[in-house]
């Protein structure tokens, strides 16, 4: 069973260690100790969710949000305005 997880990030000069996390007794790690995307030497991908849906954020700032939106359209009015709140 591994004693630690080494998180590496690829840079111009090769792979660099971004974080080393000790493994817990069951072989899992405490993900709350992972670095935050966007910080120096941080993780490459972050993922999260809230009441509005879920999101994935990459190190370069690209973010993809997704969720489900249910709307009951009025069949007598073909143009309707809707507002969507993104999750992040």
Residue pairs with C-beta under 8 A, 6 or more apart in sequence:
1 23
1 27
2 23
2 27
3 22
3 23
4 20
4 21
4 22
4 23
5 20
5 21
5 23
5 29
6 17
6 19
6 20
7 17
7 18
7 19
7 20
7 21
7 34
7 35
7 43
8 15
8 16
8 17
8 18
9 15
9 16
9 17
9 18
9 41
9 42
9 43
9 44
9 59
10 16
16 41
18 35
18 41
18 42
18 43
19 33
19 34
19 35
19 41
19 43
21 29
21 30
21 33
21 34
22 29
23 29
24 30
34 43
35 41
35 42
35 43
36 42
36 43
36 46
37 43
37 44
37 45
37 46
37 57
37 58
37 59
38 57
38 59
38 61
42 59
43 59
44 58
44 59
45 56
45 57
45 58
45 59
46 56
46 57
47 54
47 55
47 56
47 57
48 54
48 55
48 57
48 87
48 88
49 55
49 87
50 87
50 88
51 87
52 67
52 85
52 86
52 87
53 65
53 66
53 67
53 68
53 86
53 87
54 65
54 66
54 67
54 87
55 63
55 64
55 65
55 66
55 86
55 87
55 88
56 63
56 64
57 63
57 88
63 88
65 86
65 87
65 88
67 87
69 82
69 84
71 80
71 82
73 80
74 80
